[in-house]
């Protein structure tokens, strides 16, 4: 195997990895047209009825390499309707089908700002060397890292470097870089767990905004669906945009139907606009 990395390839590699870390760790916006990734070749949706896609690139510095960045539905958006949730970066893979020699692992550790420990689920493990693989892949050698947190990062990031050790009869002693993966460590949530988180979040917002005495004539602090109250209890429900002035409240409960006088009342958080569709309020199913 004779495929030494060139200076121009090293610059392209560091530029690519730097851009990926900006997106994955520093939470910079993803621009699939950014030339640091290469030329966008495809964007394939891989989860039906959810946001997200796998972007595949062709990078001229590494024409035979697999370069992919995958996004998926934001796990911290607890909305039940996943089609309305935005996509967020999830994973990156750079696979050199023809492995590169001359890539310094210590240099990658420094440039990517990687820690001297790794995560095994929720357990911290000191060190990064996972050792060589099992036969017949005993030359494959993996190193796993938790990236040091960025100033604007929202999620932990894990990095894995895969090298090929030289065979015993290779006098060059060269080590080849085969693969780099970079993943965000998102929390795993089932639909039931999301529902519980959503209820907790709405209850917290309802309590927080409740202390603000949000009544007719005051500006709305957050776009969402709000519940109107009078001295007779909750009588109204309405969607308001952030900054919009809260309206008067029905004097007769909406569930009773018909027109009625509107009076000064208070407004309490009910749910986000993404959660409006299908939300049950006093026996009424709200429409999105």
Secondary structure as GFF3:
##gff-version 3
##sequence-region A 1 288
A	DSSP	alpha_helix	7	24	.	.	.	ID=ss1
A	DSSP	beta_strand	39	44	.	.	.	ID=ss2
A	DSSP	beta_strand	54	58	.	.	.	ID=ss3
A	DSSP	three_ten_helix	60	62	.	.	.	ID=ss4
A	DSSP	beta_strand	65	73	.	.	.	ID=ss5
A	DSSP	three_ten_helix	82	84	.	.	.	ID=ss6
A	DSSP	beta_strand	87	101	.	.	.	ID=ss7
A	DSSP	alpha_helix	105	111	.	.	.	ID=ss8
A	DSSP	beta_strand	117	120	.	.	.	ID=ss9
A	DSSP	beta_strand	123	126	.	.	.	ID=ss10
A	DSSP	beta_strand	129	132	.	.	.	ID=ss11
A	DSSP	beta_strand	140	146	.	.	.	ID=ss12
A	DSSP	beta_strand	157	164	.	.	.	ID=ss13
A	DSSP	beta_strand	176	184	.	.	.	ID=ss14
A	DSSP	alpha_helix	191	210	.	.	.	ID=ss15
A	DSSP	beta_strand	224	230	.	.	.	ID=ss16
A	DSSP	beta_strand	233	240	.	.	.	ID=ss17
A	DSSP	beta_strand	249	250	.	.	.	ID=ss18
A	DSSP	three_ten_helix	254	256	.	.	.	ID=ss19
A	DSSP	beta_strand	262	263	.	.	.	ID=ss20
A	DSSP	beta_strand	266	271	.	.	.	ID=ss21
A	DSSP	three_ten_helix	273	275	.	.	.	ID=ss22
A	DSSP	beta_strand	280	281	.	.	.	ID=ss23
A	DSSP	beta_strand	284	285	.	.	.	ID=ss24
###
